[in-house]
């Protein structure tokens, strides 16, 4: 009986250490993406891709020097995105993250922007 309880406790500990980490970014109930002047309509799959991307990125303290051309509104947060350099700035948390070129191109395709890399 002690071995069984010990085994169960060990399994529970492993799940708590290596289980799914809590997502920082979650989809909102209403507006999710906009430019300075208009709302961008995205389907469910596109919205999920962006939320998953935000949760997968390596966030650093501070902000990038890139200007943003899109703003995302996950639950209780504001995240700005620059489509040319693929940089996110989480305005609410004071953090920044950079996408890979592949992620940038896919995201820009979703946002329907020119995917060629321009000079800053």
C-alpha positions in Angstrom: 0.0 0.0 0.0 2.9 2.4 0.8 4.5 1.7 -2.5 1.2 2.4 -4.3 0.7 5.7 -2.5 4.4 6.6 -3.1 4.1 5.8 -6.8 0.9 7.9 -7.2 2.6 10.8 -5.4 5.6 10.5 -7.6 3.4 10.5 -10.8 1.5 13.5 -9.5 4.7 15.4 -8.8 6.0 14.6 -12.3 2.8 15.9 -13.9 3.0 19.1 -11.8 6.6 19.7 -12.8 6.4 18.7 -16.5 2.8 19.1 -17.3 1.3 21.8 -19.5 2.4 25.2 -18.6 -0.3 27.8 -18.1 -0.8 29.9 -21.2 -0.1 33.6 -20.7 -2.1 34.7 -23.7 -5.7 33.7 -24.2 -8.2 34.7 -26.9 -10.6 37.5 -26.0 -14.3 37.5 -26.3 -14.4 40.4 -28.7 -11.9 42.5 -30.7 -8.6 40.8 -31.2 -6.5 42.5 -33.9 -6.4 46.0 -35.4 -4.3 48.4 -37.3 -4.2 52.1 -36.2 -7.5 52.7 -38.1 -9.4 49.5 -38.6 -10.2 46.1 -37.1 -8.8 43.0 -38.8 -11.2 40.2 -39.1 -9.5 36.8 -38.4 -11.1 33.3 -38.4 -10.8 31.0 -35.5 -7.8 29.1 -36.9 -5.9 32.3 -37.6 -6.6 33.6 -34.1 -5.5 30.3 -32.5 -2.2 30.4 -34.5 -1.5 33.9 -33.2 -2.3 33.0 -29.6 -0.2 29.8 -29.8 2.7 31.8 -31.3 2.5 34.4 -28.5 2.6 31.6 -25.9 5.5 29.8 -27.7 7.9 32.8 -28.1 10.8 33.5 -25.9 9.9 36.8 -24.1 12.6 39.2 -22.8 12.2 42.2 -20.5 12.0 45.6 -22.2 10.8 46.8 -25.6 12.2 46.7 -29.1 12.9 49.8 -31.1 10.5 48.7 -33.9 7.3 50.6 -34.5 4.2 48.6 -34.6 1.7 48.3 -37.4 -0.7 45.9 -35.7 -2.1 45.6 -32.2 -3.4 42.4 -30.7 -5.7 42.3 -27.7 -5.5 39.0 -25.9 -7.5 38.8 -22.6 -6.4 41.7 -20.3 -3.3 42.6 -22.5 -2.2 44.7 -25.4 0.5 43.3 -27.7 1.9 45.3 -30.6 3.5 43.7 -33.7 5.8 45.1 -36.4 5.3 43.1 -39.6 8.6 44.1 -41.2 10.9 42.8 -38.5 8.6 40.3 -36.8 8.9 41.8 -33.4 6.2 41.8 -30.7 6.0 44.2 -27.7 3.8 43.2 -24.9 2.8 46.7 -23.7 1.0 45.3 -20.6 3.9 43.2 -19.3 6.8 45.3 -20.6 8.3 42.4 -22.6 9.5 41.9 -26.2 9.9 38.8 -28.5 11.1 38.2 -32.0 9.6 35.7 -34.4 11.6 33.5 -36.7 11.5 34.4 -40.4 9.1 31.5 -41.1 6.8 32.6 -38.3 6.9 36.2 -39.5 6.0 35.2 -43.1 3.1 33.0 -41.9 1.8 35.7 -39.6 2.1 38.4 -42.3 0.2 36.1 -44.7 -2.6 35.7 -42.0 -2.6 39.5 -41.6 -2.7 40.0 -45.4 0.4 42.1 -45.6 3.3 42.1 -48.1 5.6 39.3 -46.9 8.8 40.6 -48.5 11.3 41.9 -46.0 11.7 45.7 -46.3 14.5 47.9 -44.9 13.6 49.6 -41.6 
